[in-house]
Amino acid sequence: RRHQFSVPTARFSARFPTFPMTRKTKIAFDVGGVLSKYPAIFRPLVAALQASADVEVWILTDMSNPQKVRETLALNGFDFPLERIVCADYETYGEACK
């Protein structure tokens, strides 16, 4: 159930525009130290989020090879298409990608 807030001023709505509910929430998870470290905890959470029509689940990692990321995810029981894997590439950008 969503909270209902009544705001009587037009000034508020001008400063904080509302968005249509068709907009999806995007959430990203890291592989190393998160999904691969605690797969038993994150598998049900990720599965529930992926099943929701209102949520897009992404992978954001500092690994450089998206296919290798996908293989690592599969070894831990996760299934993600390559289009949902974003690699910041630590080898190229170092700490700037963190």
Beta strands, then each sheet from edge to edge (+ up, - down):
strand 1: 25-29
strand 2: 55-61
strand 3: 85-87
sheet 1: 1+ 2+ 3+
end
